[in-house]
Amino acid sequence: MPDMSASASLAMTHFVTLAKEVDEDKVTPGVLGFIVFAAMALAVWALMKSMSKHMNKVDFQESPDETSGKNTAEGPSGKASPAKG
């Protein structure tokens, strides 16, 4: 196996010069931050697609209003609802 120390030190020299150009007081999220953000974006996209598919399956037919002649303060059981406020 050939000695890689010369090429490794050359690569490190190039990385160090690139690192010197970056402000040392600034913190960046890096690759891990990007991967986490991308994974969360994909998860949200998948959840929205699933929700849309489930919502399209819903067949909602509103029943006719049975309480049209009754007092509007009555709930669905026919009893008066408690006063609010």
N, C-alpha and C positions, 0 to 999 in steps of 0.2 A: 504494500500500500504506500503510495507516494506521500511525501511530507507536504501537508497542506498549510503549514504555518506561514509561508511566504504569501500565498494568495489570501489567507485569512487576515494577515496584518495589512495587506494592501486594501482589502475590502473594509476593514475597520478604519483605515485612514480616510477613505472616501466617506464613510458614515460619520466620522467625527467632524469632518469639514462641513457636512450637511447639517449636523447638529449645532455647530457653532453659529450658523445663520439663523437658527430658530431662537426666539427669545427664551432665556432660561427661566424667567419668572412666570411663563405662561404654561398652563396645564391643559392638555388636549385629551379627549376621550380615547383616541387611538382606534386600532382595529377592533378590539373587544367591544368598545362602545358602538361602533358601526354595526357589528354583528348582532348585538342585543337589540338595537333599534330596528334593524331589518327584520329580525325574527318577530318583534312585536308588531311591526307593520303587516307582515304576512299573516299573523294570527288575527289581527283586526279585520283584514280583508276576507279571510276565510269565515270568520264569524258573521260578517255582514252578508256574505254570499249565502251562508246557511240560513240566516234569518229571513232573507228575501225569499228563499225557496220555501221555507215553512209558512211565511205569510201568504204566498201565492196559493198554497194548498187550502187555506181557510175559505170556506164557503159560508159567509154570514148572511142569513136571511132574517131580517127583523120581523118579529111577529106583530100582528095588528095591535094597536093600542087598545087594551081592554078597559082602561080606566078613563076613557074619554068623558063619561058622564059623571064621574066622581070628583071629589075635592082633590085639587092638585097637591095638597099637603100630605095626602095619604101615600104611604109607601106601597111596595108591591104586595105586602100581606093584607092590605086593606085597613091597617091600623094607622092612626095619625103618628107622624114622625115627631120626635122631640124638637122643641124650639131651639134654633141655633142662634148663638150670639148673645 
